[in-house]
Amino acid sequence: MSLLVKLFFAFMQVGLFSVGGGYAAIPLIQAQIVNIHELMTMEEFTDLITIAEMTPGPISINSSTFVGTRLAGFGGAALCTLGCIIPSFVICLTLAHFYYKYRSFSGVQTVLAALRPAVVALIGSAGLSILLLALFNSDLNGVRFSNLRIIELVIFLLGLFLLRKYKDKVGAIRIILGSGVVGTAAYLICGMPV
Amino acid sequence: MNGKRDKKDLWILFKTMFVLSACTFGGGFVIVSLMKKKFVEELGWIDENEMLDITAITQSSPGPLPVNASVIIGYRIYGVLGALTAVLGTIIPPMAIISLICVFYTQFRENPYIATALQVMRAGVAAVIVDVTWSLAKNVYGMKSVFYTGLMAVAFVGACFLNVSAMVIILTCLAIGVINVIITLPAVRGGKRHESAC
């Protein structure tokens, strides 16, 4: 079987079985790329995860592009990514179709009403963990107040204040890019972090 | 479903997904809360409950969350063409960035400015998510239902402190919802069933 076909089906499996998003995909990619097909070493794979963490975008898209590019150039990257998203595309399109068809039924509404608070809680929990990462560079268990980063704290509070105060005028993207610019400038003035 | 939309909205859809995808770090819920901010609050294309339903469907489907959310939102805005457009917008930035990084990996990793910018941008992302959570939680609380507020609190504690996976939380609440339907249905159909029993 040619390499490209192998890659395509490997990432299709990653796409199909990584339920729960994000970190759920890591062990699957490792299984497909490092263990089963031996296309990468564990060191390369660790590098891949580091890059995927440091850059925007879903980890499985990042890794399919990375693996594809390393092994078969840009065509490989496109093919791996395609393989990875085809299952999502088909499944979500089907679910979306049924959701919009039946969502006005009262029974469906009752079920959805119980799901909504859970989703809010999950979003809140993601917010908390990224906040801790930003302020303390650690997760919940590793928080030490002596590690608090003042610049990040100020940027966070300022950003939250602007978002709450000027709801309609301040976009999310401006806040994020703005915090990148202001924060880097602040670090340049105060000296770079160690 | 896409009756009133014109081609211009496809471009807005693509542009929005592209920009969100290009500057979003962190897991799927991060980008979902940014999508909520954009499509619910800024563009007004989707209502808030719908966005939460979309998030739940997104979470229970396999594959990368941002891609799943793009498919559903795109489909909602402009049918299958919208879904394709949104997914393209979502995957092009990471593909382009990773391809570039593959070439300049060492330089990228050791550049202190890039590292610092990436690190402080997390604080901005955190501000956005806390803001979104704030508004959403206020609405759940505003339903004046002890049940739903309690469910939210329990789910939050489970996700944050007990390491319960998102999938388990969603499925549990799905089960609670289904049980709720089963309990309330006989109350509605009670009379009818009684008749047939006779």
Interface residues (C-beta under 8 A of the other chain):
Chain A: G15 L16 F17 S18 V19 G20 G21 G22 Y23 A24 A25 D47 T50 I51 A52 M54 T55 P56 G57 P58 I59 S60 I61 N62 T65 F66 T69 R70 F74 A77 A78 T81 C84 I85 P87 S88 F89 I91 C92 L93 L95 A96 H97 Y99 Y100 R103 G107 T110 V111 L112 A113 A114 L115 R116 P117 A118 V119 V120 A121 L122 I123 G124 S125 A126 G127 L128 S129 I130 L131 L133 A134 L135 L140 I151 E152 L153 I155 F156 L157 L158 G159 L160 L163 R164 K167 D168 G171 A172 I173 I175 I176 L177 G178 S179 G180 V181 V182 G183 T184 A186 Y187 M192 P193
Chain B: M1 V19 L20 S21 A22 C23 T24 F25 G26 G27 G28 F29 V30 V32 S33 L34 K37 K38 E41 E42 N49 E50 L52 D53 I54 T55 A56 I57 T58 Q59 S60 S61 P62 G63 P64 L65 P66 V67 N68 V71 I72 Y75 R76 V80 A83 V87 I91 P93 P94 M95 I97 I98 S99 I101 C102 Y105 R109 P112 Y113 A115 T116 A117 L118 Q119 V120 M121 R122 A123 G124 V125 A126 A127 V128 I129 V130 D131 V132 T133 W134 L136 A137 V140 Y148 T149 L151 M152 A153 V154 A155 F156 G158 A159 C160 F161 S165 A166 M167 I169 I170 T172 C173 L174 I176 G177 V178 N180 V181 T184 L185
